[in-house]
Every structure is written in structure tokens, then in C-alpha cells.
Amino acid sequence: MEKYKLRFVPLGGIVGVTKNMYVYELYENDKLKDILIVDCGIGFPQEKEFGVDFLIPDIAYLQDKKDKIRAILLTHGHEDHIGALPYLYDSLGRPPIIASKLTALFVENKFKDNNQRLSVARVDFEKIYNFGDFKATFVKMTHSIPDTTHIIINTPVGTIYHGPDFKLDLTPPYGSPPDFYKIVKAGHDGILCLLSDCLGSERPGLTLSESVVGQTFEDEMRKTKGKVIMTTFSSNISRIRQCVEAAIKFNRKIVFLGRSMKQNSKLAGEIGYLPIPESLMANEDDLVKLPPNKICLIAAGSQGQYGSALSKLADKQNPNVKIKPGDKIIFSSDPIPGNENEVYGLIEDLVSQGADVVYSDIADQLHSSGHGNQEDLKFLMRFTNPKYLIPIGGTVRHQKQYENLAQDLGYEKQKIFSLSEGETIWFTKGNQAHKGEPVDTKNIYVDAYGVGDVGNVVLRDRKTISSEGVVFAFLVVDNMGRLVTRPRLVSRGFVFEKEEGKLYQGALKIVENVLKPKSGKVLEMNIIKRGVINNLEEYFYKEKGRRPLIVVDAVQL
Amino acid sequence: MEKYKLRFVPLGGIVGVTKNMYVYELYENDKLKDILIVDCGIGFPQEKEFGVDFLIPDIAYLQDKKDKIRAILLTHGHEDHIGALPYLYDSLGRPPIIASKLTALFVENKFKDNNQRLSVARVDFEKIYNFGDFKATFVKMTHSIPDTTHIIINTPVGTIYHGPDFKLDLTPPYGSPPDFYKIVKAGHDGILCLLSDCLGSERPGLTLSESVVGQTFEDEMRKTKGKVIMTTFSSNISRIRQCVEAAIKFNRKIVFLGRSMKQNSKLAGEIGYLPIPESLMANEDDLVKLPPNKICLIAAGSQGQYGSALSKLADKQNPNVKIKPGDKIIFSSDPIPGNENEVYGLIEDLVSQGADVVYSDIADQLHSSGHGNQEDLKFLMRFTNPKYLIPIGGTVRHQKQYENLAQDLGYEKQKIFSLSEGETIWFTKGNQAHKGEPVDTKNIYVDAYGVGDVGNVVLRDRKTISSEGVVFAFLVVDNMGRLVTRPRLVSRGFVFEKEEGKLYQGALKIVENVLKPKSGKVLEMNIIKRGVINNLEEYFYKEKGRRPLIVVDAVQL
């Protein structure tokens, strides 16, 4: 028997791109000894059209193992890597969190928003951290947000290189280039398994440096007579910094629009990551007094989100800022797949108000992906020279392409594990790896009503409504369960017409029929409801061939 | 006073791209102690139209220092890095030569061709070599020829990373990828100066791997019904190997055409770098018996060189091979600047015979440069993290672009030394570097007649002839220097017409006039010649406004 075994359990981030949370379990003599968690992010569901805001990882499987969790390590400050912490931290037993400067600040701020106090330890890049029998060192890496890290996790079974979201940026606009020495040294000392970002695995070549975008900003500022409005992800501090630097060069006052943009720029400013001369800081109210060519707005809403700062501008809802001919709007981000309609709709609105809009379809070098292309990914493979590979942070398509790249480099297919969420890998001392039993995970949705309120049932309902509509039946009954007044029926997204209509009258009769007193027996409310639903479903299907969602509510007097 | 000083002396390769030869001199208490030489290649002159075959480095300055030369290290097997050895090795005092396998074999073969015996030591990549107070280690690197190396030269003054011709090829078709660990480790330990290839400094992105070309070869072999004829540099063993591998897949017999191609493929085969099954090896004579779709020819002459194997094919001079419709000719190399006319002329000839010719203007991925693009160059800067930088192996234009790249990475301009041939750099213990007195070098030309025969005078003559023409005057005189017969005049490239023409007759008279006996004095031959030349020059210029080269020869009876 092996004395030590290591199990890798991805609770998210594997095929959904987002909701990154990875669990490493170290077993000694088949007994769980230590757990190390990397990242704890929210997910962006495909079901967003049904009103779900986001997903969080399902940590049910960790519930009876909390006491083994030694730490949570965070790789960078993007929501899909840190956003779930406020929801899950208590349930994880509040272990220590270690993160680099900006990441830590974002997390602490998140908890402050929820009126919680939390102190995140700042990464010491020189330090070898001991978490039970795990040893971890952080590696300086580059991505679209400063202070991004990778993590080298040393275990008695072998060394794991945990390499999520990255690109090899040799000229990052802020901070250091990747710490090639630490990476290559780890590879030289021996890496058992590389977990690597794979989102860029379809794109040839090397990803552009973030720095190229700075030149574009300058060019646009130079040739624009009106306001310059730049939009990007509010977490993209590097990009925002470059826009700010260009604005400073052309003496434009800088105003941040949108809650997330204001908050993130403030936090980044506090730690010196976004220096702006006092004389160029301005508020929305100041804008009316300024000539357009002295204004640079940095606005949230690059994905066309409803209600975002940029949407409000396009909808003429911002009392302080109007879009005028001569203004330039720079989209320094690509639409996330699925958001194209919203983004292009927004661009249409802006263009129709006379603005000059530049976006990546019509201009190069407005945006550089934060995720490494094929060559970045291959470099990391060569640097770390691992025995096994696990692509993370991409879809099945990206995993497949990553496998191809690894095979180009000479890896055999069986050394590459493309996992689904919850699928586990066992590593054993003999440098062997194999798939283990999967861990059960389910989707946990968060929306305005709170965590987990929105289960699969609610989602199914929303799907039904979206295609079939909904009918509400409202009943007022006495304590015997008998109707006191005629039922009220209301529908939305269904073919119901006026009250005098045939379908409405028929439905009314059905409901009244169900509630007809049966020889003095008290009708139980649940039975009433189920009866109404079943009978109405049958009726509507017979009459109209549709199956709207039937909702019954009753007041018992 | 500094105890140790290091001087770097480029005897070539600095702005001429080719003719690479670099001298490192270590001084102890201002006394020259040890010399290390890296590479010793031929140059390709711009004056090639004047019949010069190539240039070799001018080592005059080393003549009184031979006894300090500890070794010659060779980085790879291209002519512009090894080709001058047969001409200079004796003059350098025959120091030990160290080179990797293929390079060593090429050099030994070169000497064998000249009937000399030489044994080149094979690189041991694990070894730290001691050459006086120099310590050198070789680094595995990638380029367009297998067994390419870089060299880390450790001196009492600091460490030099000598990084000529390279690209970072993560998937080389033969051999190992670059030894990132050794490079990055050296950078971590501290590099005083990086000498880097800069030829690709104008091209953005990362250079394509040699491997992409292999897929193209396969695709072309698959769809071609006729013969496949591939041409590239005969030293590009990796490329040749990929063509051979594709031919093997499609069961085409392989024939090498051209002396250099035959020789290099034979040498590479001897050390296992070019394995070809016995059943697929063929000779030119076998070709007539084979169906076209079972033939793959690999021909020298990709630069359109006159008399090369490919030119002979195009000129229907090869008795065994005829170009036919359906044949495919693959140019897997780009024209070297200056050779465009020859290459496109050759393509025309081939196309007009019905062949399908593919070359990089019309097809991607037929050729991948051996020299790193901007990103390759930046990676090497980041990896080695040097204090100073010296771009080598490019023109002034490339040096300038390399400076820009380094500045993008944060280097100050004064840390980058773009040198001319013979310009020297002094490195001192305080990690300082500054330009020193230049070393005098002159062009030494080699052509069919031998080394150095072709001096600047000859070249000037050739230039004159090419623009003005030449006139030969042939005299037969007696022992008194008197004409025995009428002089003979012959011209080429000049306006001379028939013998009865006015100009000819005039010139004849001029010559006869010079040789007219002056009161019995014996005419000295040199004086006769000078007189003829001066008088003819004057005459032709007066008559025609031209200054042809005048050549006078005489036979004294």
C-alpha cells in the first residue's frame, strides 16, 4: 500500500470556464490528512436568460471534512476565482486565505460589502508555505489583472503546478513579467502534473501583450475631438491603468462610471496600482463644465449588461453625460460568447447618436486576451515539463485542443486528463495518476432572492414559462375549503384572452369543479392545489396543445 | 586598477549578418591572458555580382596573439559560422575546436575536402569547459539546423550569454527544444551581457516551429500525381528530414540532387539524423524506371544559383529528370534579399514547363525562418535578464529594431551596444561596459583563384568593367621593346566596333605611338604598359566619354 495518496477534485472551473474551485486532498495511510483549496469563484450560467445571476460551487462533499482544510489559496482577483467566498467561507470553516495584494483587497472589500470582517494574508513570494504536509509557493504570473499568480504545490506524492488563467506577457503594463526562473526551476526539479489554463488553446501564436492596447488608447485620444469613453471589465485594472495613462498624456480629466468601476479603481488606487494626479480626477457633476476634448470616461458595461453605466449612457439615462457626435467610444473587451446580441445592440444605440465606436471587429489591438494562446500554453508545458497534464478553465472544445497541443509536444493521450466537474484524479507515489470515483456536485444558483433559493425546479419553471407561459389561479376559500368567490385566473405569455372568452370561462369551470364540496368533507389545501393544476394542465393541453406553468394560490378565510 | 578586464571583439557577423567570428579577450593586470573564439564563418558579400564567391574574417589583429587562443567554439553548422575554418585554422595556431555532433561532422568534412585531417571535439552539454580563466557551457538551442547551441561564457568579470542564430522552437522536428532551465538559471545567477541574434527583430510575434512545414510537405505529397521536387538550403537538415519523412509516408523514393545536398544528407545520415529505409533510397539513374508519383527529389539550388541542381532541371540539362506537367516543385526557403531575380526567374522557367510551383508568396507554411521573431528575442532577454545587450547577426536596421524591443522591456538605450565590425567593448569587474578602440579589419575575398587573391583592387576592376567595359591591348615586342607586329586590341562591354572602325584605328595609332622607338633607348616593359594605359584612357574618354578598364599584356621575343 502507498503511504501517501493525493486526490484532485475540481468542484468547478473544469468545463464551465468559470466557477473555479479546486480541492487537493492528501491521504496518509488511506486516511484523509490535509486539504488545500485553490480559488473559490462564481460561475456564469448558460441559463442566465431565466433570471439566475450566477452559480457558486457545490461544497456539500466537503461538509464532513472541514477540519482538514488547511487554507484557501487564491490565484487572482477575478470574480470567477474569488466571487463565491462570501457565500461559502463560513461553510468551509473559515480557513486562512492567502492571496496577492490586489486579490486580497478585492476579497476583503467583498466581505465588507456584506458587513463581514475578514483579513486575507498577503502572499510572500519568497516564502514556502506549509499547510499540513502540503508545501506551496506562489509564482508571479501575468494575466489581464495585476498580481496574478500560479502556485507550485509540493506534496509527498509529487509536485503539482497549478496554472490557471494566464498569458506570458513579457511587457505587462503593471507589475513583473512571469517569474520564469521559478517556473523552469520547478520543471527541472520535477513536476508530476501541470494544471493549465486552456481557454486560448484554439488560437495560434502567442497572445499580445497587454501593453499593445496602451498605444491604441493614445492614438484614439490624440485624434478624438470629443469625449473619449472607454469600456472594459471593471476588474481589468491593467487596461484601466493604460487608459488612465493615455488620458493623463492628453490632459483629459478622468471619470469612472458605474459602481463596480468606481469601486475597483478606488481599491486599486489605494494600493498605488492606479495613480491619477489630483488635478485630473473628476466627478460626473463636473462634466458639464468641461470641454469634451478634456474628458475621458471609463465606464462599466462592456458586455451590454442592462442597467450598466454604458447602457444608461446609450439610453440617455445619465443626466450628466450625453453622447454627442465626435465622441469616441472604445470597447476594450470582446463580447463573451452569448453576450453578442446585447453588445452589438448597445453599439447600434451609441452609433445612432452620432458617436464613433471602435470595437475589435473593426480595429486591431483594442483588446488583448488575458488567456494565453497556443504558444503560451506550449511554453508552459515545456517550462514545467510535467508527467501529466490537466487542462482547466475551458470548455470541452478547449480541452480537446489542449490535448492536441500536448500531443504535438510528444505527450501520449493517456497522460492528459480532460475532466468533468467532480471527476477526480488520484496521484500515487509511484508517479502514477488515474481517474477516481467522481464527487457528486449540483448546480447552486444565486439570484436576487439569495443563495440556493433558485434550485433546479425553479429553473425548470422558468424554462417552462419562457416557452409555454404561465397561468395563475387565485382562490379564496372558507375553512371547509369551499370557494367564497369565483376564482381569479390571470395569465402571462399564454393564449388567454378576455374574461368573457371561451377558454377563460372553460378554465374557470374546471377550477370550480375541483373545489365543489364533496358531501361535507373538508378539502385539504394541497389536494385542492394539485387538483386544480392537473385539471387545468389537461384542459389547456386539450384545447390549445400548450402546457403553461400553472400556479395556484389560495387564501383561506 | 581592475585586476581583470574582458574585451569583446567582433571580427564579423555584426552588421553583415554573415561572416560570424567573435573574439573574447581576458586581461589580467592589463596583460592579455586568454582568448576564446566563437565561430569562424564565411560572409556573403554584397559585391557578389563582381564574381567574388565569399568573404572570410580578417584575423590580422590576432596574428601576434595566437598563443593565447585557448579554443574555438562553434555554435552550429551553417557556413557563415564554420565556413572560414579551412582558410584560417592554421593561421590561428590550430587551437582545439569544440562543436556539437552535426557541426563537428560538417567541419571535419570540410577539411577532408581540402585533404586535411582534423578532429573536432564533440560538445558534452553537462560539462563546464575550462579555457584558461574562461569557463564555458553549451546550451541546447533550436534553429533551422539540428544541434544548434548557445554558449554561456563565465569570466572573472562576469558572465556572457553568447546567443547567435536561434528561434525558440518548442516542437523541433529533430532534437531537443531549447534548454530553458540552463538559460533561465544562468539569467537567475546573473548575466552581464547578452549577445543575441537580431535578424528577426522586424517581425512581430513568435517564429513558427520548423514542424509546421512537415504537415505542408505531407499535404503536397498527397495531392500531387507527378514528381515532388523540394528545394531548400542544403544545410537545413531538419527541413530535409521532414521532406524525407513525408516521402516515406507516401512511399516515394528519395533522390538527392546537387553536390552539397548529396554530401550533407550523407553526413546527416551517418549520424542517424536522416534515416531513410533502404527500399526508398534511389539514384538519379533509377528515376526513368519509376512512376512519377513514386518519386521525391530533394534538390539544391533554392536561391536560383547558376549551375545548381534545380537550375539544371529548369534548363533541361539533367539527362535523368525532366520537368513534366503534374510535377510539383516546393520552394521551402525564401529568397535571400538580393536573390529575388534569380529565384523568380527560376520559378518562371519551371512553371513554363508545366510544373506546379509552390513558394511562400502563394502558400503559407512552406518555410519557417530559423531566426526568432520579436517575441523569441524578447523571451531570451527576459530569460537571461542581462545588464547589457549586444545585437549580433543582423544589419544596422535589425540592430535598431532590437534596440526598440529592448527598450520596450525597460532597458535604457545606453545599455545596448549596436556595434560595427571591429568595434570593441570592454567589460570590467564593476559590471561596467564601454566601447573601446576599434580593431582594424578589412574585407578578405575568396573566389575560385584562392584566398585573398581578390583584393579591393580586383573588385574595383570588376566594378569598372561592369559599368565601363574592358579593353585588352596585346603587344609583341622585341628585346628592345619595339613592336614586332601591329598591336591587337580586343574589347568587351565597350563601344569598340569593327577593326576598320575609326575608334579602333585611332586606338591602334595611340598604342603604336607609345611604343615608337626613342633614339635607340630600351623601353622598360612597365613604362610601356603604363604609357599605353594612360594614353588609351585619355583617348577613349575624349572620344566616347567612357573609362573602360585597360589591360595591357605583352610578349617579348
Interface residues (C-beta under 8 A of the other chain):
Chain A: L170 T171 P177 F180 Y181 V184 K185 G187 H188 G205 L206 S211 E375 K378 F379 M381 R382 F383 D408 L409
Chain B: L170 T171 P177 F180 Y181 V184 K185 G187 H188 G205 L206 S211 E375 K378 F379 M381 R382 F383 D408 L409
